[in-house]
Amino acid sequence: MRGKAILVSLLITFFLGGLELTIAGTMGCLISSTFHCKEVLYFLLFSYLLGSVIGSFLFGYLVDKIGRKRALEIGLLIFVISSVLLSLSFSPIMVLLLLSIQGFAIGGDSVAAGPMIVENIPYRAKSFVIISTTWFLGDLVAAFLGLTLTSIFSFNAWRVSFAIAGIIVIPFAIVRFFIGESKVWENYGHRKVKINKGIKLLSILLLVSVIDTIISYAFPFVLLPDFISPYLGFSAIQGVKFVDEAIISATLASIIGGFTIVTFLIDKVKRKNAMIIGHAYMLLSFVLMALAVLFKSSLGVIIIFGVLSFLSPLGMFAVSLVAIEAFPSSVRGKVYGMISGISSIFSAIAPILIFSVASKINVVESVAFLAGLVSLALASIFSICTVRGTETMEDIENFWN
């Protein structure tokens, strides 16, 4: 019963992360048009991800200092308040500031959720995959909101979307106050340990996570709406619908894959092998995507984006699991927060850099550039010699003692 309550209370973290990021990414043109400020378009994701960086680092410290439960409660309360205020924003500066606060809450809440899952829920790998897959469910709902609300509210659709997010989170916020604290943290969380034995693994996880986050954010929220859509001849409104349709295709595939083959494989293969399989699949899909763009096939882009999203999350989930599982509870939050924070720094900077570079060349070469990033991700995971993360919590604590 305790595990189910924790599972229910954590589902909202990843769902809202996908929902809000997708709204900011796909409705950027509408937000900039509302305030007649085109420049705001280039900083929407940057603001959200900047907040996520700060939230990851700060909550990484808090989750080890004050406990998993309190950190989770703080994150969700901040999100509720910022969502409501965001829907009422009256200036582009206010939008950017509140998006940063939202990123702070979601980034921090996600860092707190990881250790809570690993330490308290049976079948932690499957539970982590299921909860993480709800991020894609948030993407899906946001895409449908975009298609529906754009038709009804036109340029104010983004306001309604953020307001809906703030309302639906309230029941989950209430549940979260009734869950118990992690027993693993209570028993071991105050021990002092040195992570010198894990420096090599930490470095590899950082490298792979950085590349993954750049690809995850830059492709759907920068290249698709800002380069591929205009290249295919779509107007601003048509572009929003095209990106939403592509995200619907991808998120449906992610949800199906996440609840079927990814959930099955995550406990059947070693974490290292899961990373290799997921990233090799990702590389192949991006090569096909580049061809679809080259031949100006919007349907091809949508279909291949769905194919890409079916299995590639396997590698990303495996990286996240190892980042949490392989380290002791007294530093688990800090390590996971550091990996999430540094990854977010690169993902916040990458869209601006890619936007600047790609605008001087062309969209086809930009997509090829992303395929090169996937190649780097694939190459980096082969450097992993030993991956921990399938032991019991007691085994992990004893290893670091």
C-alpha positions, 0 to 999 in steps of 0.5 A: 500500500505504501509503495502504491501511494508513493507511485501515485504521488510521484506520477505527477512529477514526470507528467507535468514535466512533459506537459509544461515543457511541451507547451513552452516548446510548441506554443512559443510562437503564440506566446511571442505573438501575444506580447508582440515580442519575437525575441522571447521565443528564443529564451522560453526553453532557456528560461525553463531549463535554467530554472531546472538547473538551479532546481536540480542542484539545490534539491539534490542537496535538500533531498539528502539534507531534509529528506525525500518527502519534504523536498517533494512537497516543496517542489509541488507547492512551488509548481502550483503557484507558478502555473497559476501566475503564469497563465495570468502573465502580463509581460514577456519578462514575467513569462520568462521568470515564471517559466524559470520558477516552473523549471526550478520546481519540476527539475528539483521534484524530479531529482527528489523523486528518483531516490524515492522510487529506488529506495521504496518501491518494489521492482524499482526499475519497472516502476521508474520506467512506468513513472518516467513514461508518464513524462511522454503522457504529459507530452501527449496531453500537451500536444492534444491541448495545443491542437484543441485549444489553439482552435478555440482560444487562438493566441491565448491557448497557452494561457489556458494550458498553463491554467489547466496544469495548475489545477490538475496538480492539486489532488496529487499535491494533497496525496503527497503530504500523506506519504511516509519518508524513505526508510533507507534515507532514515537509516543511512542518509546521515552517514558521511561517505566519499565517492572517490570509488565512483568517479569514473562511473560518474564521469561516464554518466555525466557525458552520456546524460549531457548528450542525451538531454541536448538531443531530447530538447534540441530536436523536438523544441528547436529544430522541429518548430523553428527550422524543419517546419518553415523548411517544409513551407508551414505558416506559424499556425500550421507549424504549431499543428505540425509539431503537435502532430509529430509529438503526438506520434512520438509520445504515443510510441513512447507510451506504448514502448515504455509500458511494453518492451522497455519495461520488459527489457529494463530488468532483463538486460544489464544496464550497460547493455540497455544503454547500448541498445537504446542509443544505437536505435536512436542513432539509426532513427536520426539517420532516417529522419535526416533523409525524410527532411531532405526529401521534404516529407512531413509525413515521413518526419512524423512517422520516423519521430514515432519510430525513434521514440519507441525504444530509444528511451531504454538507454536514457532510463538505464542511465538515470537508473544507474545514476541513482542506484549505484551511489549510497543514500547519503549522497544519492540526491547530490549525485543525481542532482549534479548529473541532472543539473549539468545535463540541463546546463548543456540542454539550456545552452544548446538550443541557442547555439544550434539556433545560431549555427543552423540559421547560417547553414540549413536545416538538413545539415542541422539534423545531420549535426544531431545524428552526430551527437547520437554517434557520440552518445553511442561511442561514449557508452562503450567506455563503461566497463562496470555498471552497478545498480541491480543490488539491494539498498543494503548491498549498496550501502555496505559497498560504500561503507 
